[in-house]
Amino acid sequence: GSSTHIFDRFYNAVQPHNQTYTELAFNNVNNLPSTIPADNQMSFSFWVHNVEGRTYTYPYTITVESDNTTTTVKKGSFTLSGNGQKSIDESIAVPSSGNRQQVDVNLTSLNQSIDFWLKGSN
């Protein structure tokens, strides 16, 4: 749940300064979509902070998992300079399903991800 992501962000913030890492979190975690819109279109944003100690290119994928099927709905990438940070605004089309779905944002080169759930109509 969302408390996990808040913990991850706090945990990263108190890491020793000689370690390299990337912070990944949703913006406005309390306002993430929670139900599947009638038109299956939804928007959200996530935030990345590069503490890798160098310029880093972040390829990412957004997937939706429902009924044991994972669908890639978006792929992208961006580059951040050392200590740079960026918010990424995304709009995605969610596959039709009456069951609950998990939306996952994955920084593929780091295999670091965050997710949220959408309630199904069933």
C-alpha positions in Angstrom: 0.0 0.0 0.0 0.9 3.7 0.0 2.5 3.5 3.4 5.2 1.3 1.9 6.2 4.0 -0.6 6.3 6.6 2.1 8.6 4.3 4.2 10.8 3.7 1.1 11.2 7.5 0.6 12.0 8.0 4.2 14.4 5.1 4.3 16.3 6.4 1.2 16.5 9.9 2.8 18.3 8.6 5.8 20.8 6.4 3.9 24.5 7.2 4.4 25.7 9.9 2.0 28.3 7.7 0.4 25.7 5.3 -1.1 24.2 5.8 -4.5 20.5 5.2 -5.1 17.5 6.5 -6.9 14.4 7.8 -5.1 11.1 6.8 -6.8 7.7 7.8 -5.5 4.2 8.8 -6.6 3.3 12.5 -6.4 0.0 13.2 -4.5 -0.1 9.6 -3.2 -3.5 10.3 -1.5 -5.0 11.4 -4.9 -4.0 8.4 -7.0 -6.8 6.9 -9.0 -8.6 4.2 -7.1 -11.3 3.1 -9.6 -11.2 2.3 -13.3 -12.7 5.3 -15.2 -15.6 4.6 -17.6 -13.4 5.6 -20.5 -10.4 3.6 -19.2 -8.2 6.7 -19.4 -6.4 7.8 -16.3 -3.6 10.2 -15.2 -1.1 10.2 -12.4 2.5 11.4 -11.8 5.6 10.0 -10.3 8.8 11.6 -9.1 12.4 10.5 -9.5 15.5 11.8 -7.7 18.9 10.8 -9.0 21.4 10.2 -6.2 23.5 7.8 -8.3 26.4 10.3 -8.3 26.4 10.8 -12.0 24.1 11.5 -15.0 21.8 8.6 -15.4 19.3 7.6 -18.1 16.1 6.0 -16.7 14.2 3.7 -19.0 10.8 2.9 -17.5 7.7 0.8 -18.2 4.2 1.1 -16.9 2.3 -2.1 -16.7 -1.2 -3.1 -15.6 -1.8 -6.5 -14.1 -5.3 -8.1 -13.9 -6.5 -11.6 -14.0 -2.9 -12.9 -13.9 -2.2 -11.1 -17.2 0.4 -8.2 -17.3 -0.1 -5.6 -20.1 2.6 -3.0 -20.9 0.7 0.2 -21.5 3.6 2.6 -21.8 7.4 2.8 -22.2 9.6 5.8 -21.9 12.9 7.1 -20.7 14.5 10.3 -19.4 17.9 11.4 -18.3 18.7 13.2 -15.0 22.0 14.8 -14.1 23.5 13.9 -10.7 21.2 15.0 -7.9 18.6 16.0 -10.5 15.0 15.3 -9.9 11.9 15.2 -12.1 8.2 14.7 -12.0 6.7 12.6 -14.8 3.1 13.2 -15.7 1.5 10.1 -17.3 -1.8 9.4 -19.0 -2.5 5.8 -19.7 -5.3 3.6 -21.1 -6.1 0.8 -18.7 -7.2 -2.5 -20.3 -10.9 -3.3 -19.8 -11.5 -5.6 -16.8 -14.2 -6.0 -14.2 -11.6 -7.1 -11.7 -9.2 -5.1 -9.6 -6.0 -4.1 -11.4 -2.4 -3.2 -10.3 -0.7 -0.3 -12.0 3.1 -0.6 -11.8 5.8 1.9 -12.7 9.2 0.2 -13.1 12.6 1.8 -13.6 13.7 -1.1 -15.7 17.5 -0.6 -15.5 17.3 -0.6 -11.7 14.4 -3.0 -11.4 12.9 -0.5 -8.9 9.1 -0.1 -8.9 6.1 1.4 -7.3 2.5 0.4 -7.7 -1.1 1.2 -6.8 -4.4 -0.7 -7.1 -7.6 0.0 -8.9 -10.9 -1.4 -7.6 -12.8 -3.5 -10.0 -16.5 -3.3 -10.6 -17.0 -7.0 -9.8 
